[in-house]
Amino acid sequence: MKKGSEILGHILIVEDEIELGRFLSRLIELKGFRTTHVKSGKEFDKITDFSLFTLAFIDVRLPDRNGIDVLKAMKMQATHCPCVVMTGYSTVKIAVDAIKHGAADFIEKPFEDINLIDQLIDRLLANPQFDVGEEAEFKRIAMELGCFLGTSRSMHQLYELAYKIAPKQVTVLIEGETGTGKEVLTKFIHAASRRSAGSLLNINCGALSETILESELFGHVKGAFTGAMTDRAGYFEAASSGTLFLDEIAEASLSTQVKLLRVLETGEFIKIG
């Protein structure tokens, strides 16, 4: 630990994987901070002074408790402390729940880039909310896409949530009646993501027959059906470095929905034929 670490701050790590907890502790201590590592909800309950902490990393799955409950307790005890939720089971529901309950950010395990963790610590300790650059970028993207936020707090919260979710490799379910802006929100998420240089593809699942829809989504090999003269990539393959918007997904047949679920869960698909 560097000299002066107590002045820089004290960071809490709630993580049941001992090696990962040690790794985070070492990374943080090298930056000059003190750390406390607890491995369960029971150990978390033994903490008596939450005012010590300037930042917290909380695993969403602990052996004896849901990490979201730990997050809630942390925010009640130390409203000033930015919290980062960690999980190896990434879903947009977890991300949304975490952010709704006060998480400043959400990261997936295993960590793909250690430098990003380092930068995250620096950013959150400098300012747990949007910094000036993020606020400007958020508004720029919204303006370019024609997103009318107005003075509605709910609309601002929706797009702030979308902005935080955008960099994550998760599937996002957008619900709403026709004309409420689902496609505009999709464009915003794509533009704010690390995939923005790739294509944003849109397919209406309710406008095509089952056979044609599956061919469009998964692609086909030569001779798979009458008229399939060559191999053809599907939307999933074409959007592998971008974003795929599945519009009216509830209108697809149950058989197709089962196949779609497999792709969304595993990232794997098989071409027709």
C-alpha positions as CSV (number, residue, x, y, z in Angstrom):
1,M,0.0,0.0,0.0
2,K,1.3,3.4,-0.9
3,K,2.0,6.0,1.8
4,G,-1.0,8.2,2.4
5,S,-3.5,5.5,1.5
6,E,-5.8,6.4,4.5
7,I,-6.0,9.9,3.2
8,L,-7.0,8.8,-0.3
9,G,-9.9,6.7,0.9
10,H,-11.2,3.3,2.0
11,I,-12.9,0.9,-0.5
12,L,-15.2,-1.9,0.4
13,I,-15.2,-5.2,-1.6
14,V,-18.1,-7.6,-1.1
15,E,-17.1,-10.7,-3.1
16,D,-17.3,-14.4,-2.2
17,E,-14.6,-15.4,-4.7
18,I,-11.5,-15.2,-2.6
19,E,-9.0,-14.8,-5.5
20,L,-11.0,-12.2,-7.2
21,G,-11.4,-10.3,-3.9
22,R,-7.7,-10.4,-3.4
23,F,-7.0,-9.2,-6.9
24,L,-9.3,-6.2,-6.5
25,S,-7.8,-5.4,-3.2
26,R,-4.3,-5.5,-4.6
27,L,-5.3,-3.3,-7.6
28,I,-7.0,-0.8,-5.4
29,E,-4.2,-0.7,-2.8
30,L,-1.6,-0.1,-5.5
31,K,-3.6,3.1,-6.2
32,G,-3.0,4.2,-2.6
33,F,-6.3,3.2,-1.0
34,R,-7.1,1.0,2.0
35,T,-9.5,-1.9,1.4
36,T,-11.9,-4.1,3.4
37,H,-12.9,-7.4,1.8
38,V,-16.0,-9.3,3.1
39,K,-17.1,-12.5,1.5
40,S,-20.8,-12.8,2.6
41,G,-23.8,-11.0,3.7
42,K,-23.1,-12.1,7.2
43,E,-19.7,-10.5,7.2
44,F,-21.2,-7.4,5.6
45,D,-23.6,-7.2,8.6
46,K,-20.7,-7.0,11.0
47,I,-19.5,-3.6,9.5
48,T,-20.3,-0.9,12.1
49,D,-19.0,2.2,10.5
50,F,-20.1,2.7,6.8
51,S,-19.0,6.3,6.8
52,L,-15.4,5.1,6.3
53,F,-16.0,3.9,2.7
54,T,-15.5,6.1,-0.4
55,L,-16.4,3.4,-2.9
56,A,-17.9,-0.2,-2.8
57,F,-17.7,-3.1,-5.2
58,I,-20.6,-5.6,-4.6
59,D,-21.0,-9.0,-6.1
60,V,-24.6,-9.7,-7.1
61,R,-24.5,-13.4,-6.1
62,L,-23.3,-14.1,-2.5
63,P,-23.6,-17.5,-0.8
64,D,-26.1,-16.2,1.7
65,R,-27.7,-13.1,0.2
66,N,-28.7,-11.3,-3.0
67,G,-26.1,-8.6,-3.8
68,I,-28.9,-6.2,-4.7
69,D,-30.1,-6.4,-1.0
70,V,-26.5,-5.6,0.1
71,L,-26.5,-2.7,-2.3
72,K,-29.8,-1.4,-0.8
73,A,-28.4,-1.7,2.7
74,M,-25.2,0.0,1.6
75,K,-27.1,3.0,0.1
76,M,-29.2,3.3,3.3
77,Q,-26.1,3.4,5.5
78,A,-23.8,5.4,3.2
79,T,-25.7,7.5,0.7
80,H,-22.5,9.3,-0.2
81,C,-20.7,6.1,-1.3
82,P,-20.8,5.1,-5.0
83,C,-21.4,1.4,-5.5
84,V,-20.4,-0.8,-8.4
85,V,-22.3,-4.1,-8.8
86,M,-20.4,-7.1,-10.2
87,T,-21.7,-10.3,-11.7
88,G,-20.7,-13.2,-13.8
89,Y,-24.3,-13.8,-14.8
90,S,-25.0,-10.7,-16.8
91,T,-28.6,-9.8,-17.7
92,V,-30.2,-6.5,-18.3
93,K,-32.6,-7.1,-15.5
94,I,-29.7,-7.3,-13.0
95,A,-28.2,-4.1,-14.5
96,V,-31.6,-2.3,-14.3
97,D,-32.3,-3.4,-10.7
98,A,-28.8,-2.4,-9.7
99,I,-29.0,1.1,-11.2
100,K,-32.6,1.6,-9.9
101,H,-31.3,0.9,-6.4
102,G,-28.5,3.4,-6.6
103,A,-25.6,1.6,-8.2
104,A,-23.2,4.0,-9.9
105,D,-22.2,1.3,-12.5
106,F,-22.4,-2.3,-13.4
107,I,-19.5,-4.6,-14.5
108,E,-19.3,-8.1,-15.8
109,K,-17.0,-10.9,-14.6
110,P,-14.5,-12.0,-15.7
111,F,-13.0,-8.5,-16.3
112,E,-12.0,-8.2,-19.9
113,D,-9.8,-5.2,-19.5
114,I,-8.1,-4.3,-16.2
115,N,-7.5,-0.8,-17.4
116,L,-11.2,-0.2,-17.5
117,I,-11.5,-1.2,-13.8
118,D,-8.7,1.3,-13.0
119,Q,-10.4,4.0,-15.0
120,L,-13.8,3.2,-13.4
121,I,-12.3,3.7,-9.9
122,D,-10.8,7.0,-10.9
123,R,-14.0,8.3,-12.5
124,L,-16.3,7.3,-9.6
125,L,-14.0,8.7,-7.0
126,A,-13.8,12.0,-8.9
127,N,-17.6,12.2,-9.5
128,P,-20.0,9.3,-8.8
129,Q,-22.6,10.8,-11.2
130,F,-22.3,11.9,-14.8
131,D,-19.2,14.0,-15.3
132,V,-19.2,17.0,-17.6
133,G,-18.0,15.0,-20.5
134,E,-20.6,12.2,-20.1
135,E,-23.4,14.7,-19.7
136,A,-22.4,16.5,-22.9
137,E,-22.1,13.2,-24.8
138,F,-25.4,11.9,-23.5
139,K,-27.2,15.1,-24.6
140,R,-25.3,15.2,-28.0
141,I,-26.4,11.6,-28.9
142,A,-30.0,12.4,-27.8
143,M,-30.1,15.6,-29.8
144,E,-28.6,14.0,-33.0
145,L,-31.3,11.2,-32.9
146,G,-34.1,13.7,-32.3
147,C,-34.9,12.3,-28.8
148,F,-37.2,14.9,-27.2
149,L,-36.5,14.7,-23.5
150,G,-38.1,18.0,-22.5
151,T,-38.5,18.5,-18.7
152,S,-39.9,15.1,-18.0
153,R,-37.9,13.5,-15.1
154,S,-39.1,10.0,-16.1
155,M,-37.9,10.5,-19.7
156,H,-34.5,11.7,-18.5
157,Q,-34.2,8.7,-16.1
158,L,-35.1,6.3,-19.0
159,Y,-32.4,7.7,-21.2
160,E,-29.9,8.0,-18.4
161,L,-30.5,4.3,-17.7
162,A,-30.2,3.5,-21.4
163,Y,-26.9,5.4,-21.5
164,K,-25.5,3.3,-18.6
165,I,-26.7,0.0,-20.1
166,A,-25.4,0.7,-23.6
167,P,-21.8,-0.2,-23.1
168,K,-22.7,-3.6,-21.6
169,Q,-22.9,-6.8,-23.5
170,V,-26.5,-7.6,-22.5
171,T,-29.8,-8.2,-24.2
172,V,-32.3,-5.4,-23.7
173,L,-36.1,-5.8,-23.7
174,I,-38.0,-2.6,-24.6
175,E,-41.7,-2.7,-24.0
176,G,-44.3,-0.1,-25.0
177,E,-47.3,0.6,-27.2
178,T,-46.9,1.5,-30.8
179,G,-45.6,5.0,-31.3
180,T,-44.0,5.4,-27.8
181,G,-40.5,5.5,-29.2
182,K,-39.1,2.0,-28.9
183,E,-37.1,2.3,-32.2
184,V,-35.7,5.7,-31.2
185,L,-34.6,4.3,-27.9
186,T,-32.9,1.4,-29.7
187,K,-31.0,3.9,-31.9
188,F,-29.9,5.8,-28.8
189,I,-28.6,2.6,-27.1
190,H,-26.7,1.6,-30.3
191,A,-25.2,5.1,-30.7
192,A,-24.1,5.2,-27.1
193,S,-22.6,1.7,-27.2
194,R,-19.1,0.4,-28.1
195,R,-20.7,-1.2,-31.2
196,S,-21.8,2.1,-32.7
197,A,-19.3,1.8,-35.5
198,G,-21.1,-1.4,-36.6
199,S,-24.5,-1.8,-38.2
200,L,-27.9,-1.3,-36.5
201,L,-30.2,-3.8,-38.2
202,N,-33.9,-3.9,-37.7
203,I,-36.3,-6.8,-38.6
204,N,-40.0,-7.0,-38.0
205,C,-40.7,-10.5,-36.6
206,G,-44.4,-10.2,-37.2
207,A,-44.2,-9.2,-40.9
208,L,-42.6,-12.5,-42.3
209,S,-43.6,-16.1,-42.4
210,E,-41.9,-18.5,-40.0
211,T,-39.6,-20.0,-42.7
212,I,-38.6,-16.6,-44.2
213,L,-38.1,-15.1,-40.8
214,E,-35.8,-17.9,-39.7
215,S,-33.8,-17.7,-42.9
216,E,-33.4,-13.9,-42.4
217,L,-32.4,-14.2,-38.8
218,F,-30.1,-17.3,-38.9
219,G,-29.1,-17.4,-42.6
220,H,-29.1,-20.5,-44.8
221,V,-26.8,-22.7,-46.8
222,K,-27.0,-23.4,-50.5
223,G,-29.9,-25.7,-51.3
224,A,-31.6,-25.3,-48.0
225,F,-34.9,-24.7,-49.8
226,T,-36.1,-23.8,-53.3
227,G,-34.4,-20.6,-54.4
228,A,-31.5,-20.9,-52.0
229,M,-28.8,-20.7,-54.7
230,T,-25.9,-19.7,-52.4
231,D,-25.0,-19.6,-48.8
232,R,-26.4,-16.5,-47.1
233,A,-25.5,-14.8,-43.8
234,G,-28.5,-13.9,-41.5
235,Y,-29.1,-10.9,-39.4
236,F,-27.5,-12.3,-36.3
237,E,-24.2,-12.9,-38.2
238,A,-24.4,-9.5,-40.0
239,A,-25.0,-7.7,-36.7
240,S,-22.2,-9.5,-34.8
241,S,-20.2,-6.3,-34.3
242,G,-23.3,-4.0,-34.2
243,T,-26.8,-4.1,-32.8
244,L,-29.9,-6.2,-33.9
245,F,-33.3,-4.8,-33.1
246,L,-36.0,-7.5,-33.1
247,D,-39.2,-5.6,-33.5
248,E,-42.6,-7.2,-32.6
249,I,-40.8,-10.3,-31.3
250,A,-44.0,-11.5,-29.6
251,E,-45.6,-11.9,-33.1
252,A,-43.0,-14.6,-34.1
253,S,-44.2,-18.2,-33.9
254,L,-43.5,-20.1,-30.7
255,S,-41.1,-22.3,-32.5
256,T,-39.1,-19.3,-33.7
257,Q,-39.2,-17.7,-30.2
258,V,-37.7,-20.9,-28.7
259,K,-34.8,-20.7,-31.2
260,L,-34.4,-17.0,-30.6
261,L,-34.2,-17.6,-26.8
262,R,-31.4,-20.1,-27.4
263,V,-29.4,-17.5,-29.4
264,L,-30.0,-14.9,-26.7
265,E,-28.9,-17.2,-23.9
266,T,-25.9,-18.9,-25.6
267,G,-24.9,-16.6,-28.5
268,E,-25.1,-19.6,-30.8
269,F,-27.2,-20.4,-33.8
270,I,-27.3,-22.8,-36.8
271,K,-28.0,-21.8,-40.4
272,I,-31.0,-23.4,-42.1
273,G,-30.1,-26.4,-44.1
